Amino acid sequence: MTTTRLTRFAAALLCGTAIAPAAMAEEVIIFHNWSSGPEVAALNVLKDNFEAMGHTWTDIAIPHDTGSNVSLLNLVTGGNPPNVFLESSPGFYRDLADMGLARPLTDWYEAGGYLEHLPSSVIDSITVDGEIMKIPTAIHIDGMVYYNMDVAEELGIDPAAWDSLDAMFADFDTIREAGVVPIAIGAQQWQIGYLTHAIAASVAGPEFYNAIYGGEVNPDMIDSEEMRLTLDWLRRFQEAADEGSVNRDWNVTTNMVITGDALMQIHGDWMKGEWTAAGKVAGEDFGCMQIPGAIAVPVTVDAWGVLGDQSEAMDAAELDFASVVLDPEVQAQFAAEKGSTPVRLDAAGEIDACSQAVLGYLEDPEHQVANPHTMVDADWQSSLWDVLFNYWSDPSMTADEAIEQMKSNYDLILG
């Protein structure tokens, strides 16, 4: 689609107060791996608004954690590709480019004025090799603190008053003496990986974080004081974990906080879906905040991609889909169902207390970094998780030993 057509299309969208009907109705194949109750409800928000434009939404849905990128790539290479797909990995978009099937959207974003309404970390996460390739649909902060407000009141502790991790840990003995687990942690490899990059952003800041988790890894930062600081804090969290943490699922861990067995959990703020499903209200039953004293927060962005090399009618239908996803009112409705935060800073609708806090953090471009999965080489990320989980699981392993393993892995994978 030419820039001129994109400009006309964007202008038409901006002139209206509602999503306009499509000029040519198309059956659009949508590939995703969302299946939980909140996820399906959120998808239905998009589907209803998209089909109101005259198009037909046809699902290809697969279960979570089954190698969705492999299945998606198989569909593309097998000649039966979807038109729209839920995929954040930059490697997949590079594969599409190699096949001549990539669909850059930079001109469409610029013509429609969308970029000025998106946090900087969202723009970073949807950009691949200088072109905007993705349509962001939801924000989650990877390292949020969710705590039980009733438990905190009973203990006489105010988590909102913590201004550093040291202040938070200083209250742990008091919490334990009351028979409550201070912090619930699920010790699975991916959860430890997420906790570590949340700690890295929080205590070491964006420069170090991006040197390790960004698109270009700086090997000089592997053996650094910032890495040692990150690993030292990870060890303190490991020492604070309860005996039942080993291999505990994240949602089971969240339930410990909901039921009052633990005061809090630091995890991705998809935790909110568990709280709301239990009938709890943000700001009344549970509090939510960034890691105390955080220099920056890591941002997970769920995002869609669209296939290139389509017919003119399908090109237009794909942009209709993008306009639905990024509509300010749809963003608020979608977030309310999924338990996420809108990707637009100007989302129009009721935003709960936790999402309001997140949007406040994201007003500062210097206070946010992108989730590693949207930025970093997948093999390097996997190697980090291996080392970090070994470090967590073996209390005798030193930070120096972990760093040496990371350096060796870098030489093998990226050196």
C-alpha angles and dihedrals in degrees: 000000000000125000090247092057091046091052093050091048094049092047091053090052094049093050094058130072093214138035107280125225115265119260092222120023115225138181103241120198111219120197119198143141100219116125110144120107096257092044094052091046090052092048089053089058089059093041095051093049093044094049089048084069089061099260127123119236113212118186131222099183127176130180123265122271098019099117096273094180090057092050091047092050090049090054091051097046091042092060097250103095125167118240095226127026139182104236134134104175110114089210091067092055090050088053089052090050090053089054094047091246102108119122112204112202101187095112092049092052093048094046092050095047092234098136095069089062097051127085115247093246090056091052090049092050095051094047120091119185093338098314128097104239105163141063110223115220107169142015127215125176109224098210109042125146113228115185139179107249095200092053091047091052092048090051093046091238127134110201090187088066094060109108097179143017088255090059090049094050090046089070096051096092091053090050093049092049088060090056095253127126106241096213127011113217130181106215100210120130096251093046091052089047091054093045090052097052089046089053091046093054091044102048104020101035138220099305093057093038094053091045089059104027103026132095093273115042115214107213091199089069094057091076098043141119088250091058091048090049090052093048093046090055091045088055091051090053090049091052090050094052119109121243092254094059095093110113092343115157116245095241092050086052091051090052089059088063094042092053094044099249088118132028099222151349131214109211142108111316091242076097085088090073090062092049094048091045086056090055095254124144126222112243092017107054100013136024127213132195143146120274105289111269093006115177089198141353126227114234125211112203120195105211143180129218130203129216122247129215093053133139120279090253093051091046088057093045091052090053089048086057091050091050090052093050093050097042107122095228094044089050091058093046092048093049092049091056098041098040091239134122120256115256090222118080088211098049109160114226145047110328118190124232095263094051090046088056092049093049088051092055091048095055087082111070090201093056098065141066131183125257110264093238091067094048118024135072107272095225092051091049091050091050091052091053091051093053095042093049091049089050091050094046096047112055090188092061112103129219089245091056091050091049092051090053091050091050091051091048091050091053091051098044108029107007 
